[in-house]
Amino acid sequence: MPGADTPTRDSLSGRLLRPDVSRLSPAYFAMVMATGIVSLAADQIGLRGVAVALFAVAGIAYVVLWGLTLMRLLRHRARLLADMFDHLRGPGFFTMVAASSVLGSEFVLLADRPAAAFVLWGVAAFLWFGLTYTIFTALTIKQVKPPLDQGISGAWLLAVVATQSIAVLSTLLAVQLPQPYRLDLNFLALSMWLWGGMLYIWLMSLIFYRYAFFRFSPGDLSPPYWINMGAMAISTLAGALLIRNSQDAPFLHSIVPFMKGFTVFYWATGTWWIPMLLILGVWRHVYMRFPLRYDPLYWGAVFPLGMYAVSTHQMALALEFHFLDPLTRTFSVIALIVWTVAFLAYLVNLLRPQGAA
């Protein structure tokens, strides 16, 4: 019938020009996190062109998401604040911190633009401080709280990822600075690395308790549970970079054995999670037949795969574990494939008549 496809085109153009930002997921910045780290994973296996292209995608997504977030703040402030103070959705805001840090790391490693990276470091540090004390204070003092099995998920570990992302970017920027600023940034990175590890222990204890002692349905196994592994992977990366910076800071040099031990500890913990998460994924989608469809939270599952590839590579360099090189290449390729699938699913969802804004 003539013109039958016009409403679809009008609907699509309307959603692109006037997006419904009221429903924007606070965790959507995980798209930037995933794209940025997969870009670095591609670069370390020699795919420079792919890395640069993904860097551009991450930068565009970062700018667009900030624009949509500011629109949501202006038009739907009450809903945004409700998300921020919600036990399940609130931790998603920490993706803004990690996205800023990952993009800053790309500016250092791919573009050699430390000035831009310093700006993003400042944005990340400001967001980390504001979100950490706002969200955790609000969740502490609110009067009506959900039970543990309904109020915690792997998304809470995004607070760990945000903390460690600042440690990572600080180590990369420290190399760009003269003394004594190099010493200051390395100390900040060490402090954030240690705090991120302690926070993981606190949160993972609650998450594992929820795993083992409460009823678990397929719907409960949301994609952010992959952050169980991703938080350990980025902790490994921060530790490896601190080890490589140890010649620039006497206090780091004196604790190199400690940093090496904890870096391997983080890597081993993250590695343990991979088979467990795969088994649970098969149980969810194959055995229990839970539908597999696009969800912005799936970017939180792409990021850990790319981070595992990058962190394994950096740990192998720092500790001379060259026998891990095949693992690095394998997970870099896997991360690229999974990112491509997630991005295609995002485009298909965007083009659907009822696709999310």
CORTA-V435200 format. One record per pair of residues at least 24 apart in sequence whose ideal C-beta (glycine too) atoms are under 10 Angstrom apart, sorted by the first residue. I is the first residue (numbers start at 0). J is the second residue. If there is no record, write none. Layout:
i->(I & I)
j->(J & J)
This chain:
i->(6 & 7 & 7 & 7 & 10 & 10 & 10 & 10 & 11 & 11 & 11 & 11 & 11 & 14 & 14 & 14 & 14 & 14 & 14 & 14 & 14 & 15 & 15 & 17 & 17 & 18 & 18 & 18 & 18 & 18 & 18 & 18 & 19 & 19 & 19 & 19 & 19 & 19 & 20 & 20 & 20 & 20 & 20 & 20 & 20 & 20 & 20 & 20 & 20 & 20 & 20 & 21 & 21 & 21 & 21 & 21 & 21 & 21 & 21 & 22 & 22 & 22 & 22 & 22 & 23 & 23 & 23 & 23 & 23 & 23 & 23 & 23 & 23 & 23 & 23 & 23 & 24 & 24 & 24 & 24 & 24 & 24 & 24 & 24 & 24 & 25 & 25 & 25 & 25 & 25 & 25 & 25 & 25 & 25 & 25 & 25 & 25 & 25 & 25 & 25 & 25 & 25 & 26 & 26 & 26 & 26 & 26 & 26 & 26 & 26 & 26 & 26 & 26 & 26 & 26 & 26 & 26 & 26 & 26 & 27 & 27 & 27 & 27 & 27 & 27 & 27 & 27 & 27 & 27 & 27 & 27 & 27 & 28 & 28 & 28 & 28 & 28 & 28 & 28 & 28 & 28 & 28 & 28 & 28 & 28 & 28 & 28 & 28 & 28 & 28 & 28 & 29 & 29 & 29 & 29 & 29 & 29 & 29 & 29 & 29 & 29 & 29 & 29 & 29 & 29 & 29 & 29 & 29 & 29 & 29 & 29 & 29 & 29 & 30 & 30 & 30 & 30 & 30 & 30 & 30 & 30 & 30 & 30 & 30 & 30 & 30 & 30 & 30 & 30 & 30 & 30 & 31 & 31 & 31 & 31 & 31 & 31 & 31 & 31 & 31 & 31 & 31 & 31 & 31 & 31 & 31 & 31 & 31 & 31 & 31 & 31 & 32 & 32 & 32 & 32 & 32 & 32 & 32 & 32 & 32 & 32 & 32 & 32 & 32 & 32 & 32 & 32 & 32 & 32 & 32 & 32 & 32 & 32 & 32 & 32 & 32 & 33 & 33 & 33 & 33 & 33 & 33 & 33 & 33 & 33 & 33 & 33 & 33 & 33 & 33 & 33 & 33 & 33 & 33 & 33 & 33 & 33 & 34 & 34 & 34 & 34 & 34 & 34 & 34 & 34 & 34 & 34 & 34 & 34 & 34 & 34 & 34 & 35 & 35 & 35 & 35 & 35 & 35 & 35 & 35 & 35 & 35 & 35 & 35 & 35 & 35 & 35 & 35 & 36 & 36 & 36 & 36 & 36 & 36 & 36 & 36 & 36 & 36 & 36 & 36 & 36 & 36 & 36 & 36 & 36 & 36 & 36 & 36 & 36 & 37 & 37 & 37 & 37 & 37 & 37 & 37 & 37 & 37 & 37 & 37 & 37 & 37 & 37 & 37 & 37 & 38 & 38 & 38 & 38 & 38 & 38 & 38 & 38 & 38 & 38 & 38 & 39 & 39 & 39 & 39 & 39 & 39 & 39 & 39 & 39 & 39 & 39 & 39 & 39 & 39 & 40 & 40 & 40 & 40 & 40 & 40 & 40 & 40 & 40 & 40 & 40 & 40 & 40 & 40 & 40 & 40 & 40 & 40 & 41 & 41 & 41 & 41 & 41 & 41 & 41 & 42 & 42 & 42 & 42 & 42 & 43 & 43 & 43 & 43 & 43 & 43 & 43 & 43 & 43 & 43 & 44 & 44 & 44 & 44 & 44 & 44 & 44 & 44 & 44 & 44 & 45 & 45 & 46 & 46 & 46 & 47 & 49 & 50 & 50 & 50 & 51 & 51 & 51 & 53 & 53 & 53 & 53 & 53 & 53 & 54 & 54 & 54 & 54 & 54 & 54 & 55 & 56 & 56 & 57 & 57 & 57 & 57 & 58 & 58 & 58 & 58 & 58 & 60 & 60 & 60 & 60 & 61 & 61 & 61 & 61 & 61 & 61 & 64 & 64 & 64 & 65 & 65 & 65 & 65 & 67 & 68 & 68 & 80 & 80 & 83 & 83 & 83 & 83 & 83 & 84 & 84 & 84 & 84 & 84 & 84 & 84 & 85 & 85 & 85 & 85 & 85 & 85 & 86 & 86 & 86 & 86 & 86 & 86 & 86 & 86 & 86 & 86 & 86 & 86 & 86 & 86 & 87 & 87 & 87 & 87 & 87 & 87 & 87 & 87 & 87 & 88 & 89 & 89 & 89 & 89 & 89 & 89 & 89 & 89 & 89 & 89 & 90 & 90 & 90 & 90 & 90 & 90 & 90 & 90 & 90 & 90 & 90 & 90 & 90 & 90 & 90 & 90 & 90 & 90 & 91 & 91 & 91 & 91 & 91 & 91 & 91 & 91 & 92 & 92 & 92 & 92 & 92 & 92 & 92 & 92 & 93 & 93 & 93 & 93 & 93 & 93 & 93 & 93 & 93 & 93 & 93 & 93 & 93 & 93 & 93 & 93 & 94 & 94 & 94 & 94 & 94 & 94 & 94 & 94 & 94 & 94 & 95 & 95 & 95 & 95 & 95 & 95 & 95 & 96 & 96 & 96 & 96 & 96 & 96 & 96 & 96 & 96 & 96 & 96 & 96 & 96 & 96 & 96 & 96 & 96 & 97 & 97 & 97 & 97 & 97 & 97 & 97 & 97 & 97 & 97 & 97 & 97 & 97 & 97 & 97 & 97 & 97 & 97 & 98 & 98 & 98 & 98 & 98 & 98 & 99 & 99 & 99 & 99 & 99 & 99 & 99 & 99 & 99 & 100 & 100 & 100 & 100 & 100 & 100 & 100 & 100 & 100 & 100 & 100 & 100 & 100 & 100 & 100 & 101 & 101 & 101 & 101 & 101 & 101 & 101 & 101 & 102 & 103 & 103 & 103 & 103 & 103 & 103 & 103 & 104 & 104 & 104 & 104 & 104 & 104 & 104 & 104 & 104 & 106 & 106 & 106 & 107 & 107 & 107 & 107 & 107 & 108 & 108 & 111 & 113 & 113 & 113 & 113 & 113 & 114 & 116 & 116 & 116 & 116 & 117 & 117 & 117 & 117 & 119 & 119 & 120 & 120 & 120 & 120 & 120 & 120 & 120 & 123 & 123 & 123 & 123 & 123 & 124 & 124 & 124 & 124 & 124 & 126 & 126 & 127 & 127 & 127 & 127 & 127 & 127 & 128 & 130 & 130 & 130 & 131 & 131 & 131 & 131 & 134 & 146 & 146 & 147 & 147 & 147 & 147 & 147 & 147 & 148 & 148 & 148 & 148 & 148 & 148 & 148 & 148 & 149 & 149 & 149 & 150 & 150 & 151 & 151 & 151 & 151 & 151 & 151 & 152 & 152 & 152 & 152 & 152 & 152 & 152 & 152 & 152 & 152 & 152 & 153 & 153 & 153 & 153 & 153 & 153 & 153 & 153 & 153 & 153 & 153 & 153 & 153 & 153 & 153 & 153 & 153 & 153 & 153 & 153 & 153 & 153 & 154 & 154 & 154 & 154 & 154 & 154 & 154 & 154 & 155 & 155 & 155 & 155 & 155 & 155 & 155 & 155 & 155 & 156 & 156 & 156 & 156 & 156 & 156 & 156 & 156 & 156 & 156 & 156 & 156 & 156 & 156 & 156 & 156 & 156 & 157 & 157 & 157 & 157 & 157 & 157 & 157 & 158 & 158 & 158 & 158 & 158 & 158 & 158 & 159 & 159 & 159 & 159 & 159 & 159 & 159 & 159 & 159 & 159 & 159 & 159 & 159 & 159 & 159 & 159 & 159 & 160 & 160 & 160 & 160 & 160 & 160 & 160 & 160 & 160 & 160 & 160 & 160 & 160 & 161 & 161 & 161 & 161 & 161 & 162 & 162 & 162 & 162 & 162 & 162 & 162 & 162 & 162 & 162 & 162 & 162 & 162 & 162 & 163 & 163 & 163 & 163 & 163 & 163 & 163 & 163 & 163 & 163 & 163 & 163 & 163 & 163 & 163 & 163 & 163 & 163 & 163 & 163 & 163 & 164 & 164 & 164 & 164 & 164 & 164 & 165 & 165 & 165 & 165 & 165 & 166 & 166 & 166 & 166 & 166 & 166 & 166 & 166 & 166 & 166 & 166 & 166 & 166 & 166 & 167 & 167 & 167 & 167 & 167 & 167 & 167 & 167 & 167 & 167 & 167 & 167 & 167 & 167 & 168 & 168 & 169 & 169 & 169 & 169 & 170 & 170 & 170 & 170 & 170 & 170 & 170 & 170 & 170 & 170 & 170 & 171 & 171 & 173 & 173 & 173 & 173 & 173 & 174 & 174 & 174 & 174 & 176 & 178 & 178 & 181 & 181 & 181 & 182 & 182 & 182 & 182 & 182 & 183 & 184 & 184 & 184 & 185 & 185 & 185 & 185 & 185 & 185 & 185 & 185 & 186 & 186 & 186 & 188 & 188 & 188 & 188 & 188 & 188 & 188 & 189 & 189 & 189 & 189 & 189 & 189 & 189 & 189 & 189 & 191 & 192 & 192 & 192 & 192 & 192 & 192 & 192 & 192 & 192 & 192 & 192 & 193 & 193 & 193 & 193 & 193 & 195 & 195 & 195 & 195 & 195 & 196 & 196 & 196 & 196 & 196 & 196 & 196 & 196 & 198 & 199 & 199 & 199 & 199 & 199 & 199 & 202 & 202 & 202 & 203 & 203 & 203 & 203 & 203 & 210 & 210 & 215 & 215 & 215 & 216 & 216 & 216 & 217 & 217 & 217 & 217 & 217 & 217 & 217 & 217 & 217 & 218 & 218 & 218 & 219 & 220 & 220 & 220 & 220 & 220 & 220 & 220 & 220 & 221 & 221 & 221 & 221 & 221 & 221 & 222 & 222 & 222 & 222 & 222 & 222 & 222 & 222 & 222 & 222 & 222 & 222 & 223 & 223 & 223 & 223 & 223 & 223 & 223 & 224 & 224 & 224 & 224 & 224 & 224 & 224 & 224 & 224 & 224 & 225 & 225 & 225 & 225 & 225 & 225 & 225 & 225 & 225 & 225 & 225 & 225 & 225 & 226 & 226 & 226 & 226 & 226 & 226 & 227 & 227 & 227 & 227 & 227 & 227 & 227 & 227 & 228 & 228 & 228 & 228 & 228 & 228 & 228 & 228 & 228 & 228 & 228 & 228 & 228 & 228 & 229 & 229 & 229 & 229 & 229 & 229 & 229 & 229 & 229 & 229 & 229 & 229 & 230 & 230 & 230 & 230 & 230 & 230 & 231 & 231 & 231 & 231 & 231 & 231 & 231 & 231 & 231 & 231 & 231 & 231 & 231 & 232 & 232 & 232 & 232 & 232 & 232 & 232 & 232 & 232 & 232 & 232 & 232 & 232 & 232 & 232 & 232 & 232 & 232 & 232 & 233 & 233 & 233 & 233 & 233 & 233 & 233 & 233 & 234 & 234 & 234 & 234 & 234 & 234 & 234 & 234 & 234 & 235 & 235 & 235 & 235 & 235 & 235 & 235 & 235 & 235 & 235 & 235 & 235 & 235 & 235 & 235 & 235 & 235 & 235 & 236 & 236 & 236 & 236 & 236 & 236 & 236 & 236 & 236 & 236 & 236 & 236 & 237 & 237 & 237 & 237 & 238 & 238 & 238 & 238 & 238 & 238 & 238 & 238 & 238 & 238 & 239 & 239 & 239 & 239 & 239 & 239 & 239 & 239 & 239 & 239 & 239 & 239 & 239 & 240 & 240 & 240 & 240 & 240 & 241 & 242 & 242 & 242 & 242 & 242 & 243 & 243 & 243 & 243 & 244 & 245 & 255 & 258 & 259 & 259 & 259 & 262 & 262 & 262 & 262 & 262 & 263 & 263 & 263 & 265 & 265 & 266 & 266 & 266 & 266 & 266 & 266 & 266 & 266 & 269 & 269 & 269 & 269 & 269 & 270 & 270 & 270 & 272 & 272 & 273 & 273 & 273 & 273 & 276 & 276 & 291 & 292 & 292 & 292 & 293 & 293 & 293 & 293 & 293 & 293 & 293 & 293 & 293 & 293 & 293 & 293 & 294 & 294 & 294 & 294 & 294 & 295 & 295 & 295 & 295 & 297 & 297 & 297 & 297 & 297 & 298 & 298 & 298 & 298 & 300 & 300 & 301 & 301 & 301 & 301 & 301 & 301 & 301 & 301 & 302 & 302 & 302 & 303 & 303 & 303 & 304 & 304 & 304 & 304 & 304 & 304 & 304 & 304 & 305 & 305 & 305 & 305 & 305 & 305 & 305 & 306 & 306 & 307 & 307 & 307 & 308 & 308 & 308 & 308 & 309)
j->(352 & 350 & 351 & 352 & 351 & 352 & 353 & 354 & 349 & 350 & 351 & 352 & 354 & 349 & 350 & 351 & 352 & 353 & 354 & 355 & 356 & 349 & 356 & 70 & 356 & 63 & 66 & 67 & 70 & 71 & 355 & 356 & 67 & 71 & 74 & 75 & 355 & 356 & 66 & 67 & 68 & 69 & 70 & 71 & 72 & 73 & 74 & 75 & 78 & 79 & 356 & 70 & 71 & 74 & 75 & 77 & 78 & 79 & 356 & 71 & 75 & 78 & 355 & 356 & 64 & 67 & 68 & 70 & 71 & 75 & 78 & 79 & 82 & 295 & 355 & 356 & 82 & 88 & 91 & 94 & 294 & 295 & 296 & 298 & 355 & 68 & 71 & 79 & 82 & 83 & 85 & 88 & 89 & 90 & 91 & 92 & 93 & 94 & 95 & 154 & 157 & 295 & 82 & 88 & 90 & 91 & 92 & 93 & 94 & 95 & 154 & 157 & 222 & 223 & 294 & 295 & 296 & 298 & 299 & 60 & 63 & 64 & 67 & 68 & 91 & 94 & 95 & 98 & 295 & 296 & 298 & 355 & 60 & 61 & 64 & 65 & 68 & 91 & 92 & 93 & 94 & 95 & 96 & 97 & 98 & 99 & 101 & 102 & 157 & 295 & 298 & 64 & 91 & 93 & 94 & 95 & 97 & 98 & 154 & 157 & 160 & 222 & 223 & 226 & 229 & 295 & 296 & 297 & 298 & 299 & 300 & 301 & 302 & 56 & 57 & 60 & 61 & 63 & 64 & 94 & 98 & 295 & 297 & 298 & 299 & 301 & 302 & 338 & 341 & 342 & 345 & 56 & 57 & 58 & 59 & 60 & 61 & 62 & 63 & 64 & 65 & 94 & 95 & 97 & 98 & 99 & 101 & 102 & 105 & 298 & 302 & 57 & 60 & 61 & 94 & 95 & 96 & 97 & 98 & 99 & 100 & 101 & 102 & 157 & 160 & 161 & 164 & 229 & 233 & 298 & 299 & 301 & 302 & 303 & 305 & 306 & 57 & 60 & 94 & 98 & 101 & 229 & 297 & 298 & 299 & 300 & 301 & 302 & 303 & 304 & 305 & 306 & 334 & 337 & 338 & 341 & 342 & 58 & 59 & 60 & 61 & 98 & 101 & 102 & 105 & 298 & 301 & 302 & 305 & 338 & 341 & 342 & 60 & 61 & 97 & 98 & 99 & 100 & 101 & 102 & 103 & 104 & 105 & 106 & 109 & 302 & 305 & 306 & 97 & 101 & 104 & 105 & 164 & 229 & 232 & 233 & 236 & 301 & 302 & 303 & 304 & 305 & 306 & 307 & 308 & 309 & 310 & 334 & 338 & 301 & 302 & 304 & 305 & 306 & 308 & 309 & 331 & 334 & 335 & 336 & 337 & 338 & 339 & 341 & 342 & 101 & 102 & 104 & 105 & 108 & 109 & 305 & 309 & 334 & 335 & 338 & 101 & 104 & 105 & 108 & 109 & 236 & 305 & 306 & 308 & 309 & 312 & 313 & 331 & 334 & 304 & 305 & 306 & 307 & 308 & 309 & 310 & 311 & 312 & 327 & 328 & 330 & 331 & 332 & 333 & 334 & 335 & 338 & 305 & 308 & 331 & 332 & 334 & 335 & 338 & 105 & 108 & 109 & 309 & 331 & 108 & 308 & 309 & 311 & 312 & 313 & 316 & 327 & 328 & 331 & 308 & 312 & 324 & 327 & 328 & 329 & 330 & 331 & 332 & 335 & 328 & 331 & 331 & 332 & 335 & 109 & 335 & 105 & 108 & 109 & 105 & 109 & 110 & 105 & 109 & 305 & 335 & 338 & 342 & 102 & 105 & 106 & 108 & 109 & 110 & 105 & 338 & 342 & 98 & 101 & 102 & 105 & 102 & 105 & 106 & 110 & 115 & 98 & 102 & 298 & 345 & 95 & 98 & 99 & 101 & 102 & 119 & 94 & 95 & 98 & 95 & 98 & 99 & 122 & 356 & 92 & 95 & 133 & 137 & 130 & 133 & 134 & 137 & 138 & 133 & 134 & 136 & 137 & 138 & 140 & 141 & 134 & 137 & 138 & 141 & 145 & 150 & 134 & 137 & 138 & 141 & 144 & 145 & 146 & 147 & 149 & 150 & 151 & 152 & 154 & 155 & 145 & 149 & 150 & 151 & 152 & 154 & 155 & 221 & 223 & 154 & 130 & 133 & 134 & 135 & 137 & 138 & 154 & 155 & 157 & 158 & 130 & 134 & 135 & 138 & 151 & 152 & 153 & 154 & 155 & 156 & 157 & 158 & 159 & 160 & 161 & 202 & 223 & 226 & 134 & 154 & 155 & 157 & 223 & 295 & 296 & 299 & 126 & 129 & 130 & 133 & 134 & 157 & 158 & 161 & 126 & 127 & 130 & 131 & 134 & 154 & 155 & 156 & 157 & 158 & 159 & 160 & 161 & 162 & 164 & 226 & 154 & 157 & 160 & 161 & 164 & 223 & 295 & 298 & 299 & 302 & 122 & 123 & 126 & 127 & 130 & 157 & 161 & 122 & 123 & 124 & 125 & 126 & 127 & 128 & 129 & 130 & 131 & 157 & 158 & 160 & 161 & 162 & 164 & 165 & 123 & 126 & 127 & 157 & 158 & 159 & 160 & 161 & 162 & 163 & 164 & 165 & 167 & 168 & 229 & 233 & 302 & 306 & 122 & 123 & 126 & 161 & 164 & 302 & 123 & 124 & 125 & 126 & 127 & 161 & 164 & 165 & 168 & 124 & 126 & 127 & 160 & 161 & 162 & 163 & 164 & 165 & 166 & 167 & 168 & 169 & 171 & 233 & 160 & 164 & 167 & 168 & 233 & 302 & 305 & 306 & 168 & 164 & 165 & 167 & 168 & 169 & 171 & 172 & 164 & 167 & 168 & 170 & 171 & 172 & 236 & 240 & 309 & 168 & 171 & 172 & 168 & 171 & 172 & 174 & 175 & 171 & 309 & 175 & 171 & 172 & 174 & 175 & 176 & 175 & 168 & 171 & 172 & 175 & 168 & 172 & 175 & 176 & 168 & 172 & 164 & 165 & 168 & 169 & 171 & 172 & 184 & 161 & 164 & 165 & 168 & 169 & 165 & 168 & 169 & 187 & 191 & 161 & 165 & 158 & 161 & 162 & 164 & 165 & 191 & 165 & 157 & 158 & 161 & 158 & 161 & 162 & 198 & 158 & 209 & 213 & 205 & 206 & 208 & 209 & 212 & 213 & 208 & 209 & 210 & 212 & 213 & 214 & 215 & 219 & 209 & 213 & 219 & 205 & 209 & 202 & 205 & 206 & 208 & 209 & 213 & 206 & 209 & 219 & 220 & 221 & 222 & 223 & 224 & 226 & 227 & 296 & 202 & 203 & 206 & 209 & 210 & 220 & 221 & 222 & 223 & 224 & 225 & 226 & 227 & 228 & 229 & 230 & 272 & 276 & 296 & 299 & 300 & 303 & 206 & 221 & 222 & 223 & 224 & 226 & 296 & 299 & 198 & 201 & 202 & 203 & 205 & 206 & 223 & 226 & 230 & 195 & 198 & 199 & 202 & 203 & 206 & 223 & 224 & 225 & 226 & 227 & 228 & 229 & 230 & 231 & 299 & 303 & 202 & 223 & 226 & 229 & 230 & 299 & 302 & 195 & 198 & 199 & 201 & 202 & 226 & 230 & 194 & 195 & 196 & 197 & 198 & 199 & 200 & 201 & 202 & 203 & 226 & 227 & 229 & 230 & 231 & 233 & 234 & 195 & 199 & 226 & 229 & 230 & 231 & 232 & 233 & 234 & 299 & 302 & 303 & 306 & 191 & 195 & 198 & 230 & 233 & 190 & 191 & 192 & 193 & 194 & 195 & 196 & 197 & 198 & 199 & 230 & 233 & 234 & 237 & 188 & 191 & 192 & 194 & 195 & 196 & 198 & 199 & 229 & 230 & 231 & 232 & 233 & 234 & 235 & 236 & 237 & 238 & 265 & 306 & 310 & 191 & 195 & 233 & 236 & 237 & 306 & 190 & 191 & 192 & 195 & 237 & 190 & 191 & 192 & 193 & 194 & 195 & 196 & 233 & 234 & 236 & 237 & 238 & 240 & 241 & 191 & 192 & 233 & 234 & 236 & 237 & 238 & 239 & 240 & 241 & 306 & 309 & 310 & 313 & 237 & 240 & 237 & 240 & 241 & 244 & 236 & 237 & 238 & 239 & 240 & 241 & 242 & 243 & 244 & 247 & 251 & 240 & 244 & 240 & 241 & 244 & 247 & 248 & 240 & 243 & 244 & 247 & 247 & 247 & 248 & 244 & 247 & 248 & 247 & 248 & 249 & 250 & 251 & 248 & 244 & 247 & 248 & 240 & 241 & 244 & 245 & 247 & 248 & 250 & 251 & 248 & 250 & 251 & 237 & 238 & 240 & 241 & 244 & 248 & 251 & 237 & 238 & 241 & 244 & 248 & 250 & 251 & 254 & 258 & 237 & 233 & 234 & 236 & 237 & 238 & 240 & 241 & 258 & 261 & 262 & 265 & 234 & 237 & 238 & 258 & 261 & 230 & 233 & 234 & 237 & 265 & 230 & 231 & 234 & 237 & 238 & 261 & 264 & 265 & 230 & 227 & 230 & 231 & 234 & 265 & 268 & 226 & 227 & 230 & 227 & 230 & 231 & 268 & 272 & 275 & 279 & 279 & 282 & 283 & 283 & 287 & 289 & 279 & 282 & 283 & 284 & 286 & 287 & 288 & 289 & 290 & 283 & 287 & 289 & 283 & 276 & 279 & 280 & 282 & 283 & 284 & 287 & 289 & 283 & 294 & 296 & 297 & 299 & 300 & 276 & 280 & 294 & 295 & 296 & 297 & 298 & 299 & 300 & 301 & 303 & 341 & 296 & 297 & 298 & 299 & 300 & 302 & 303 & 272 & 275 & 276 & 279 & 280 & 283 & 296 & 299 & 300 & 303 & 272 & 273 & 276 & 280 & 296 & 297 & 299 & 300 & 301 & 302 & 303 & 304 & 307 & 272 & 299 & 300 & 302 & 303 & 306 & 268 & 269 & 271 & 272 & 273 & 275 & 276 & 303 & 268 & 269 & 270 & 271 & 272 & 273 & 275 & 276 & 300 & 302 & 303 & 304 & 306 & 307 & 269 & 272 & 299 & 300 & 301 & 302 & 303 & 304 & 305 & 306 & 307 & 310 & 265 & 268 & 269 & 272 & 303 & 306 & 264 & 265 & 266 & 267 & 268 & 269 & 270 & 271 & 272 & 303 & 306 & 307 & 310 & 265 & 266 & 268 & 269 & 270 & 272 & 273 & 302 & 303 & 304 & 305 & 306 & 307 & 308 & 309 & 310 & 311 & 314 & 330 & 265 & 269 & 302 & 303 & 306 & 307 & 309 & 310 & 261 & 262 & 264 & 265 & 266 & 268 & 269 & 306 & 310 & 261 & 262 & 263 & 264 & 265 & 266 & 267 & 268 & 269 & 270 & 306 & 307 & 309 & 310 & 311 & 313 & 314 & 317 & 262 & 265 & 266 & 306 & 307 & 309 & 310 & 311 & 312 & 313 & 314 & 317 & 262 & 265 & 310 & 313 & 262 & 263 & 264 & 265 & 266 & 310 & 313 & 314 & 317 & 318 & 263 & 265 & 266 & 309 & 310 & 311 & 312 & 313 & 314 & 315 & 316 & 317 & 318 & 310 & 313 & 314 & 316 & 317 & 317 & 313 & 314 & 316 & 317 & 318 & 313 & 316 & 317 & 318 & 317 & 317 & 317 & 317 & 314 & 317 & 318 & 310 & 313 & 314 & 317 & 318 & 314 & 318 & 320 & 310 & 314 & 307 & 310 & 311 & 314 & 315 & 318 & 320 & 323 & 303 & 306 & 307 & 310 & 311 & 307 & 311 & 326 & 303 & 307 & 303 & 304 & 307 & 330 & 300 & 303 & 344 & 344 & 347 & 348 & 340 & 341 & 343 & 344 & 345 & 346 & 347 & 348 & 349 & 351 & 354 & 355 & 341 & 344 & 345 & 348 & 355 & 341 & 345 & 348 & 355 & 337 & 340 & 341 & 344 & 345 & 338 & 341 & 342 & 345 & 337 & 341 & 334 & 335 & 337 & 338 & 339 & 340 & 341 & 342 & 334 & 337 & 338 & 330 & 334 & 337 & 330 & 331 & 333 & 334 & 335 & 336 & 337 & 338 & 330 & 331 & 333 & 334 & 335 & 337 & 338 & 330 & 334 & 331 & 333 & 334 & 332 & 333 & 334 & 335 & 334)
